[in-house]
Amino acid sequence: MDATGPWLTPSRALLIAFAVEMSSPWQRPEPAKLTVGVQSEPLGGLLASMRVQVRVDGAVVDEETIRPAKGTHVAFPQPWEKTFEAPTSERTAKVDVTVEGLPAEGPPMLTRLASTRFVPGTPELLRVQLESRCVVYPVNPNAGKVPGPLSGPTCTPPSTCIQGACRSDWVPPDALETYATDWPNNAPDRCKPRNAGPPVLQVGTGQTEYLPLATGQTLQAEAGPQGGHHIWIATRVKNMKQRLTTTRIEGVQPGTGTAIPPSTFVFTYVPDAGGYCKLYGLRYQLDNGGIDYKQFLGKPLDVTVTVTDPGGTTTHATTRIQVAPTLLH
């Protein structure tokens, strides 16, 4: 049919134009989103409530007071989050957050500021951490105007207390984290940086240092201080949490399928070169659970290490070693 025919009335043309606009994703970009996430170190019950104010381009868009649920014995403040969208007219609008920790009576004992901008594209997280070393205690009337000895600094806005010192409240947009539902348990650290990639695990050996382990390499078992017989295992990881990460070691003799009961360790990883973190000095008992260690001497052993961090990230790796036929004396 001729497009210039009588069927293309002005009203139909308007409807077609509207439909084309709605169906064209580049005409209506996704709004920029930012989640404000507030979490706290243990504060020993100092705070009775927490007041949060969020401003976008200077205008207050949210203000609320959070109190602990009655009858609960969990630490307060609990993690709090709320997601905001940038104005359509300003997709990189500035966001200012003020968090005040309030005692049952009196002025705030803790004030934390944070400012950034919306970032079009991936939903981002602005993490706001409340720290015990930033608590400002009331003035002791018996000591003049001097607050308690552990009192944090009083900062002049826009500076704010971070790690016990007055620092800038500005968080550059490129320093924001990509939002994840498990953000309270997945804070960046030296071993798992912001927006970390997939986990990497290397299995090695070493009592006082991490040493690479080649496939089929011979390890010598030795007698432990409490009567067991062990080999030394070490690990090297990337993009896994530094603390409270669980390292599990288990071994199976290839061919016979004889298994050694697993050993589990919860030790803090040590930063290493190249963005890695390492753990060494892990005793893996060949006679764990009371089995006979002698059946593993002079035989191959498949050692599997599984590492799981508190954020739920897990990875594993298996390497085959050769156990020496005699003990180290």
KAFEN-V45213 format. One line per field, one symbol per residue. phi: phi as a letter, one per 40 degrees, with the letter a starting at -180 (. if undefined). burial: b if it has 24 or more other ideal C-beta (glycine too) atoms within 12 Angstrom, else e. A space follows every 10 residues. Layout:
phi: ???
burial: ???
//
This chain:
phi: .ccccccccd cccccccccc cccbcccbcc ccbbccbbba cdbggcbcab bbbbbbfgcc baaabbbccc gcbccbccdb aabbbcddca cbccbbbbbb cbccagcdca bbbababcbd hcdbbbcbbc bccbcbcccc ccbgbccdcc ccccbcdcca cbfgbcbccc bddcbccccb ccdcbbccac bbcdfccccb bbcbahcbac bdbcdgccbc cacccbgcbb bcbbbbbbgb ccbgccbbba bbccgcgcbc dcbbbbbccb dbcggcbbab gccbccbdgg cccccbcgbc acbbbbbbcc cgcbaaabbc bbcccbccb
burial: eeeeeeeeee eeeeeeeeee eeeeeeeeee ebbbbbbbbb bebeebbebb bbbbebeeee bbeeebeeee eeeeebbebb bbbbbbeeee eebbbbbbbb bbeeeeebbb bbbbbbbbbe eebbbbbbbb bbebbbbeee eeeeeeeeee bbbeeeeeeb bbeeeeeebe bebeebbbbb eebbebbbbb bbebebeebb bbbbbbeeeb eebeeeeebb bbeeeeebbb bbbbbbbbbb bbebbbbbbb bebeeeeeeb ebbebebebb ebeeebbbbb bbbbbbbbee eebeebbebb bbbbbbbbbb bebebbbebb bbbeeeeee
//
